[in-house]
Amino acid sequence: MWGDRTKRCPLMAKYIHCRNCPAYTAAGRRLLDRPLPPGYQKQWASQLAAQKATERRKISTAFIFRAGAEWLAISASLIQEVVNMGIIHSLPHVDSKILRGIVNVRGRLEICVSIGNVLGIQRLIKPETRTRYVTPERLVVARHQGYTLTFPVSEVLGHTKYLPEMIRDLPVTVSGSKAVYTRGILCLGNKDIGFLKDDMLFKTLTKDLS
């Protein structure tokens, strides 16, 4: 259509542009209506089937943190925010190893609980002489079935995506409270992370609030 060539399509003067020409349209239809090459349908069928199989793999997100010496994970959908550790104010006439008190989170008073005491995890004592950087404690704000709770953690690794097959069964060496509240081990790099049972854990954490 463009250029200074002397030999041009004789229909160009009438239709100005190829897209207006019925001969151009007919050629395009012949191209689309031509017989399929051998193996074309089979190739596309296998590709589309592979895409559906990939879509069926459910990718979820976990929130990973450390309590004492134990790396743990819960469903990321429960996490509202992570804030700096504040002062935990004890509640009068309350004797509970789980319910630690209340904390101030951005001007709101929230219930503070101890996941470590539920799981029987011993608190790590930070050495007075530090040979390496020791991460400060954080306060995690979570919400589950209408309850907003906070719990202190020793370290936050953050959110990570995982597939169901990445969670292994608990080893027989895990027993006690850890076995009751842990649904499996999530392997992430060189860490074996205990993936907690959300419903069972929060049922225990909120039993003193009802």
TAHUDA-V317395 format. One record per residue. RES is the residue in three letters. SS is DSSP state (@ for helix, = for strand, . for the rest). Layout:
RES&SS / RES&SS
//
This chain:
MET&. / TRP&. / GLY&. / ASP&. / ARG&. / THR&. / LYS&. / ARG&. / CYS&. / PRO&. / LEU&. / MET&@ / ALA&@ / LYS&@ / TYR&@ / ILE&. / HIS&. / CYS&@ / ARG&@ / ASN&@ / CYS&. / PRO&@ / ALA&@ / TYR&@ / THR&@ / ALA&@ / ALA&@ / GLY&@ / ARG&@ / ARG&@ / LEU&@ / LEU&@ / ASP&. / ARG&. / PRO&. / LEU&. / PRO&. / PRO&. / GLY&. / TYR&@ / GLN&@ / LYS&@ / GLN&@ / TRP&@ / ALA&@ / SER&@ / GLN&@ / LEU&@ / ALA&@ / ALA&@ / GLN&@ / LYS&@ / ALA&@ / THR&@ / GLU&@ / ARG&. / ARG&. / LYS&. / ILE&= / SER&= / THR&= / ALA&= / PHE&= / ILE&= / PHE&= / ARG&= / ALA&= / GLY&. / ALA&. / GLU&= / TRP&= / LEU&= / ALA&= / ILE&= / SER&= / ALA&@ / SER&@ / LEU&@ / ILE&= / GLN&= / GLU&= / VAL&= / VAL&= / ASN&= / MET&. / GLY&. / ILE&. / ILE&. / HIS&= / SER&. / LEU&. / PRO&. / HIS&. / VAL&. / ASP&. / SER&. / LYS&. / ILE&. / LEU&= / ARG&= / GLY&= / ILE&= / VAL&= / ASN&= / VAL&= / ARG&. / GLY&. / ARG&= / LEU&= / GLU&= / ILE&= / CYS&= / VAL&= / SER&. / ILE&@ / GLY&@ / ASN&@ / VAL&@ / LEU&@ / GLY&. / ILE&. / GLN&. / ARG&. / LEU&. / ILE&. / LYS&. / PRO&. / GLU&. / THR&. / ARG&. / THR&. / ARG&. / TYR&. / VAL&. / THR&. / PRO&. / GLU&. / ARG&= / LEU&= / VAL&= / VAL&= / ALA&= / ARG&= / HIS&= / GLN&. / GLY&. / TYR&= / THR&= / LEU&= / THR&= / PHE&= / PRO&= / VAL&= / SER&. / GLU&= / VAL&= / LEU&= / GLY&= / HIS&= / THR&= / LYS&= / TYR&= / LEU&= / PRO&@ / GLU&@ / MET&@ / ILE&= / ARG&= / ASP&. / LEU&. / PRO&. / VAL&. / THR&. / VAL&. / SER&. / GLY&@ / SER&@ / LYS&@ / ALA&@ / VAL&@ / TYR&@ / THR&= / ARG&= / GLY&= / ILE&= / LEU&= / CYS&= / LEU&= / GLY&. / ASN&. / LYS&= / ASP&= / ILE&= / GLY&= / PHE&= / LEU&= / LYS&. / ASP&@ / ASP&@ / MET&@ / LEU&@ / PHE&@ / LYS&@ / THR&@ / LEU&@ / THR&. / LYS&. / ASP&. / LEU&. / SER&.
//
